[in-house]
Amino acid sequence: MWAVIDIGSNTIRLVIYSKQGGQLHSVLNKKYSAGLAGYMDPENRLNPEGVQKLVGVLSEIRSILDHIHVERIFPFGTASLRNSANREEVLDLVREKCRLDVRILSGEEEATFDYYGAMHNGINSSGLVVDVGGGSTELTFFHEKQIVTATSMPIGSLNLYKRFVEGLLPTEKEIRKIRKEVRSHLEEVRLPLPREELVTQPIYSIGGTARASLLLMRERFGIPEKSREYTRKQLSEFLEITDENIKGLQDSILRAAPERIHTIIPGLLIFESVSKFYGSRSFVVCSYGVREGYLTYLLEEKGGAA
């Protein structure tokens, strides 16, 4: 068995995997809502409270792993730690207090591992994988089963919420600002091939925001449990927020994804903006993502060496 620790901007997750019949299977999956992106000070440093939060969660994970035999532990960090000005200081403390050597993924690496994870879901030979995290959004364009562009945008569900939303859910005015911000970043993405050759139907979405979006679409539109696909039209209809439907929308989120009540709408706006920008009309939510892609890479490409 192998343990993967995913230190994200919104959540920290421990997943222990085994391999059966050549496929990875999760035997333990534990999530912590840490919200590290919310602990950045004006100098873009993880503040003492955030460091304490991180060390506390990782200490608990370390204590769990001390009682479970795993072959290797693979901890990695994404946007919040990647962009933190005091990253090395924080990593040294984690190494000292938690006995964990955390690898920080670059934005390009994160997007690449997203694709490796999505490959386990039987995706098409060409298309786009989108991972909306708390502090960044990764776009991986692939053509004939080869990555052609893997990029990361510094916008995510949590940092957009912090920047643009004053209440629990965004107002119509705040939604317009978020959409404008997302589009400005999309316009900076450069592709080596025409977008119509790269982005086919559907968009493959991965990560916590993607999984929460599927729960919301099922709750709202009665999508069957075995289906992992919904349309952009359904997503846009869900995002039609008005004073009249705000209470019902809030209740819907609390039923389906309560821990993401404040971040889910900004995250969905990113997915909607990406699909509109590239002309995709539907989404398929993948069950595998960056964690599985990262582990697959280490086990298959490097023989398990970190």
N, C-alpha and C positions, 0 to 999 in steps of 0.2 A: 504494500500500500504506500501511497505518496500523499503528502499534505501540501496543499496550496493555500497561501494566505494572500488575499487580494485586498490591498489597502487603497481604497478609493476615496474620492472627495466627499461622498455622501455616506457610504457604508464601508465596513470592514467585514470580510467574510472568510471563514475557515471552511475548506472543503477537503475531505479525505476521499481519495479515489482508489479503486482497485481496477484491475484489468481482467475482463472475462470475454473469451472468444475474440480477442483482439480489440475490444471496445472498452472505453473508459466508463466506469460506473461510480456514481457518488454513493459512499456508504455513510457519510456524515456531512451535514451542511448546516453551518451555524452562522447567522448574520447578526452584526452589531451596527446600530445606527449611530455613527460617530459624528458625521457632519463636519469633517475637518476643514472644508472650505469656508465654514463660518467662523473659524478661529484665526484667520489671517489678519495681522495688524496692518496699519497704513504703509509700513515698509515691506509688506508682503512676506513677513516672517510668521511662522506658526507660533502663536503666543503661548505663554506658560500654561494656560488652561487647556489649550489644544494639545500641547505636548503631554500634559498629565493624562488627558483623555486617551491619546494614542498609546502611551505606555501602559495605562490601566487595562485597555482592551487586549493589547498584545501579551501582557503578563497573564491574563486569564487564558488566552489561547495557548501560551507556553505551558501552563499548568495542565491543560487538557492533554497536550501532546506528550507531556512527561509520563502520562499513564496509558498511552496508546503506542504500540510499536508500529512505526512507519519507516520505510527505507530511507526516504529523504524528505526534507522540508524545503519548500520553495516559496519564500515570501517575496512579494513584489509590490511596488507602489506606483501610482499613476499621477494624475494631474496635480493634486494638492501638494504632495511631496516633491514632485518634479519641478514645480514652480516656486517652491518655498526658498527664500533667501538664506535661511538657516538650516537647509537640508542636511548638510554634513554633520552639523552639531546634533541634530535630532537623530540621525541614523547612528551616530556613535553612542548616544544615550540608550537607544533601543538595543544595540548590540550588547551594551554593558548590563542593562536591567533585565532584558528579556531573552538574551542569548539567541538573537535572531539577526541574521545578516541579510538585510533587505536590499533587493535589487530595484533600482528605479528604471522603469521603462521609458524610453523616449516616446514622443507622440507617434513617430513612424513605426516603432516596434509594437506599440499597443495596437495600432491599426492593422499591422501585419498579423499579429496573433489573433485578433478578432476574426480575420479571414480564415486562419487555420482552424479556429473553433467552429465557424459556420460551415466549413467543409463537411463536418460530421453530420450535417442535417440534409445532405443530398441536394445542394443548391445547383443552379444552372451553371453552364460553363462560362457565362459572361454576366456581369451585373454590378451591383453596388451593395456593400455591407455598411450599415450605419450603427454606431454605438454611441448613444447619448448618455454620458456620465454626469456626475455632479459638477465637475470643473472643466470638462472638455468634451468635444464631440469628435469621434474618429470616422473618417470616410475612407473606405477601401474599394477602389475600382479594380475589377478584374476582367480579363478578356481571354477567352479560350483557356481557362483554368490557370492563368498566370496573372499575378498582381502587376498592374501597370502604374498605379498611383496609390500610395498609402499616406494619408495626411491627417493632421490633428488640428482642430480649431479650438481656440482658448475660450470657448463658451460651453456652458453646461446648465443643467436644470437648477442647480443650487446657486451658482454665481449669477445667473440671470435673475433669479428670484431676489437675491440680495441687492442687485443693482437697480432693478426696475419696479419691484412690487412693494407697496407699502402695507397692504393688508394681508389676509390669509390667501385669497385668490386674486389674480390680477383683474383690474378694470379693463373696459374696452380700450381706453387710452393707453394703458400700460401694455396691453396686448399688441397694439400697433407699434409701440416702441420696440418691443421684443422682436417682432417680425422684421422690422427694419434693421435691427442689429444683426440678426441671423443672416439676412440676405447680404449685408455688406461683407460678411466673412465668406459666404459662399462665392461671391463675385471675385474673391481673391484666389480661389482654387484654380490652378492651371492643370489642364489635362493634355496628354500627348496625342489623344485621338478625339474626334468629334464625340460630344456627349451621347448622341443617339446610337453610336456604335458600342458604347460602354454600358449605359444604363438601360437595361431591359426590365420587363415586368417580372416579378415585383421587386421592391426594395427589401433586402434582408435586414431586419432589425434585431439587435442583440443587447443584452444588459438588463439591469433592473428596471429602468424606465420603460423599455420595450415590453418586458413581461407584465408590468403594471398596466400598460396601455391595452394589452390583450384582455386582461381581467375586466377593465372598464368597458371595452367594446362588447364583451360577452354580456356584461350586466345590462348595458344600455340597449343593445340590438339583438340579443338572444342568439349570438353566434354559438354553434354547437361546441361542446367541450373538446371534441377531437380535432376541431379545426384550429389552426394557428394563423389564419389569414383574415384581414379586414381591409376595407377600402379607404382611400383618401377621402372620399365623399363622406363616409361614416365618421372619420376623424374630424373633418371640418365641421360637420353638423354638431358633434359633441362639443367643439370649441366655440360654438356660437353662444357666448356668455352675455347675458343681459341682466338687468336688475330683477326681471321677473323670474328667471330660472336659476339664479345664483344659489338659492337654498337647496333646490333639488340637486344641482350639480355637486354641491358640497357634500350632501348626504350620500350621493352615489360614490364619490371618492372615498368617503369614510367607510363605506361598506366593502369596497373592492381593494383599496390600497391606502389604509389610514396613515401609515408611517410616511407616505409621500404627499400628504395633503397640501403642503406648501410648495413642493417642487414639481409635481406631476404636470401641471398646466404649462409652465415654461418648457419642460421636456417635450411635451406633445407638440408645442409650437415649433420646436426645432425639427421634429420629424415631419410635420406638415410642410414647413418651409423647404426642407430638402426635397420632398416629393414634388412639390410644385416647381421648384427650380429646375429639376432634372426631368420633369414630365412623367413621373411614375404615378400609377393610379391605385396601387395597392401595396400592402406590407405583409410579409411573412415573418413571424416572430420565431427566431431560432432558439432552441433549448440549450445549445452550447455556445460559448463565447470566448472571451479573452483567457479565462482561467484554463479551459480545456485546450485552447490553442497553444498557450504557453507551455503547459505540461507536455503536450504532444511534441512540441518542438524540442524540448529538453530530452525527452525519452527517445525520440526517433532520430533527431538530427545530431544530438551530442551524446547519445548513449547514456542519458541520465546525468551527465555532468553539468553542474550549474555554471 
